[in-house]
Amino acid sequence: MYSSTAAVNEENIGVLVDAFYTKVRDDLLLGPIFAEAIGDDWGPHLAKMKAFWSSVLLASRTYKGNPMIAHLRLPRLTRDHFDRWLQLWRATAAEVCSEQAASVFIERAEMIGERLLYAISMYHEGAA
């Protein structure tokens, strides 16, 4: 099933989220999408993503939102977008986390990414 979340804590969630979104902002594929959706004020988005990962991995229940609706509001995201997102996430997790924590973060991100991509694809096929 899932790797142990014992290696994950609020501190490494914060470090990973901050480092990851620094890369996203500079990414040629993802950067423009995030810039359009977020603008220049990244503080609220980073706080929301830290709460999201805390809720997912630590059951903190601090995240308030609907990731599916948020992603459906963006221009149509494709497998290329999700693949790039995961590539950056994997690399960043490996750089800033212990091997055990990185494994937990990556495993859960892969699962979430696949679910989001599937749901987005179904939504757009149904709308067509």
C-alpha positions as CSV (number, residue, x, y, z in Angstrom):
1,M,0.0,0.0,0.0
2,Y,1.5,3.4,1.0
3,S,4.9,4.0,2.4
4,S,5.0,5.1,6.0
5,T,4.4,8.7,6.5
6,A,6.5,8.8,9.6
7,A,9.3,10.6,7.7
8,V,6.9,13.4,6.7
9,N,6.2,16.4,8.8
10,E,5.0,20.0,8.5
11,E,8.6,21.2,8.1
12,N,9.5,19.1,5.1
13,I,6.1,19.7,3.5
14,G,6.9,23.4,3.7
15,V,10.4,23.0,2.3
16,L,9.2,20.8,-0.5
17,V,6.3,23.0,-1.5
18,D,8.5,26.1,-1.5
19,A,11.3,24.5,-3.5
20,F,8.9,22.8,-6.0
21,Y,6.9,25.9,-6.8
22,T,10.1,27.9,-7.3
23,K,10.9,25.4,-10.1
24,V,7.4,25.6,-11.4
25,R,7.5,29.4,-11.8
26,D,10.6,29.0,-14.0
27,D,9.3,26.1,-16.0
28,L,8.6,26.8,-19.7
29,L,5.5,24.5,-19.8
30,L,4.0,25.0,-16.4
31,G,5.1,28.5,-15.5
32,P,2.8,30.3,-17.8
33,I,-0.3,28.3,-16.6
34,F,0.5,29.1,-12.9
35,A,1.4,32.7,-13.7
36,E,-2.0,33.2,-15.4
37,A,-3.9,31.5,-12.5
38,I,-1.9,32.9,-9.6
39,G,-0.3,36.1,-10.7
40,D,2.4,37.6,-8.6
41,D,1.0,36.8,-5.1
42,W,2.2,33.3,-4.5
43,G,1.8,33.4,-0.7
44,P,-1.9,32.2,-0.6
45,H,-1.2,29.5,-3.1
46,L,1.8,28.2,-1.2
47,A,-0.1,28.2,2.0
48,K,-3.0,26.3,0.4
49,M,-0.6,23.7,-1.1
50,K,1.1,23.2,2.3
51,A,-2.3,22.7,3.9
52,F,-3.2,20.3,1.1
53,W,-0.2,18.1,1.6
54,S,-0.5,18.3,5.3
55,S,-4.1,17.1,5.0
56,V,-3.2,14.4,2.6
57,L,-0.2,13.0,4.4
58,L,-0.7,14.0,8.0
59,A,-4.5,14.0,8.2
60,S,-4.3,17.6,9.6
61,R,-7.6,18.6,8.0
62,T,-6.2,22.1,7.3
63,Y,-6.9,22.1,3.6
64,K,-10.2,23.7,2.6
65,G,-10.9,23.4,-1.1
66,N,-11.6,21.2,-4.1
67,P,-8.6,20.3,-6.1
68,M,-10.7,18.9,-8.9
69,I,-12.7,22.1,-9.4
70,A,-9.5,24.2,-9.2
71,H,-7.9,22.1,-12.0
72,L,-11.0,22.2,-14.2
73,R,-11.0,26.0,-14.1
74,L,-7.6,26.1,-15.8
75,P,-7.0,25.8,-19.5
76,R,-7.2,22.1,-20.4
77,L,-4.4,20.2,-18.8
78,T,-2.9,17.3,-20.6
79,R,-0.8,14.3,-19.8
80,D,2.2,16.4,-20.8
81,H,1.4,18.9,-18.1
82,F,1.0,16.2,-15.4
83,D,4.1,14.4,-16.6
84,R,6.1,17.6,-16.3
85,W,4.6,18.4,-12.9
86,L,5.5,14.9,-11.6
87,Q,9.0,15.2,-13.1
88,L,9.6,18.4,-11.2
89,W,8.0,17.0,-8.0
90,R,10.1,13.9,-8.1
91,A,13.3,15.8,-8.6
92,T,12.5,18.3,-5.9
93,A,11.5,15.7,-3.4
94,A,14.7,13.8,-4.0
95,E,16.7,17.0,-3.5
96,V,15.1,18.3,-0.4
97,C,13.8,15.3,1.5
98,S,15.1,12.1,3.0
99,E,14.8,9.1,0.8
100,Q,11.9,7.8,2.9
101,A,10.0,11.1,2.9
102,A,10.6,11.6,-0.9
103,S,9.2,8.2,-1.5
104,V,6.0,9.0,0.4
105,F,5.6,12.4,-1.4
106,I,6.2,10.9,-4.8
107,E,3.9,7.9,-4.3
108,R,1.0,10.1,-3.2
109,A,1.6,12.7,-5.9
110,E,1.6,10.0,-8.6
111,M,-1.7,8.7,-7.4
112,I,-3.3,12.1,-7.1
113,G,-2.0,13.1,-10.5
114,E,-3.5,10.1,-12.2
115,R,-6.8,10.7,-10.6
116,L,-6.9,14.3,-11.6
117,L,-5.8,13.6,-15.2
118,Y,-8.5,10.9,-15.5
119,A,-11.2,13.1,-14.1
120,I,-10.2,16.1,-16.3
121,S,-10.2,13.9,-19.4
122,M,-13.6,12.5,-18.5
123,Y,-15.0,16.0,-17.9
124,H,-13.8,17.3,-21.3
125,E,-15.0,14.2,-23.1
126,G,-18.4,14.7,-21.6
127,A,-18.5,18.3,-22.4
128,A,-17.6,17.7,-26.1
